[in-house]
């Protein structure tokens, strides 16, 4: 199983201002708005053609929500993390039930996403 750091997701209580800030000062390409499984809006920002930040429209919370890693084999990644005792928080599936990713929790409570890149 191969993993690579893909993105860092941050809470943005001033969502529109954050989109403008990161686009302006980091020369990022802000992608289309999407909706998370838990109801929040978010956009990915690309730099040099790669997604690196996920800006999340959240009220009141500030800071890192999760760190995202990409893998080429999501089934193997889930099996390996489970077999090695990782705390699996939830699986992310398509409407058809195809596994696209999952979240684990590190010892400090930080969420880590493992996913297939879109």
Long-range contacts (C-beta under 8 A, 24 or more apart in sequence): 1-71, 1-73, 1-76, 1-77, 1-80, 2-71, 2-72, 2-73, 3-69, 3-70, 3-71, 3-77, 3-114, 4-69, 4-70, 4-71, 5-67, 5-68, 5-69, 6-50, 6-51, 6-52, 6-68, 6-69, 6-70, 6-115, 6-117, 7-44, 7-51, 7-52, 7-53, 7-54, 7-67, 7-68, 8-52, 8-53, 8-54, 8-64, 8-66, 8-67, 8-68, 9-42, 9-53, 9-54, 9-55, 9-56, 9-64, 9-65, 9-66, 9-67, 9-68, 9-113, 10-53, 10-54, 10-55, 10-56, 10-63, 10-64, 10-65, 11-56, 11-58, 11-61, 11-62, 11-63, 11-64, 11-65, 12-55, 12-56, 12-57, 12-58, 13-58, 13-59, 13-60, 13-61, 13-62, 15-41, 15-55, 15-56, 15-57, 15-58, 18-55, 19-43, 19-55, 22-53, 22-55, 28-52, 28-53, 30-55, 37-92, 51-117, 64-110, 65-111, 66-103, 66-110, 66-111, 66-112, 66-113, 67-110, 67-111, 67-112, 67-113, 68-112, 68-113, 68-114, 68-115, 69-112, 69-113, 69-114, 69-115, 70-114, 70-115, 70-116, 70-117, 71-114, 71-115, 71-116, 72-116, 74-99, 74-100, 74-101, 74-102, 74-114, 74-115, 74-116, 75-99, 77-102, 77-114, 78-102, 78-114, 81-114
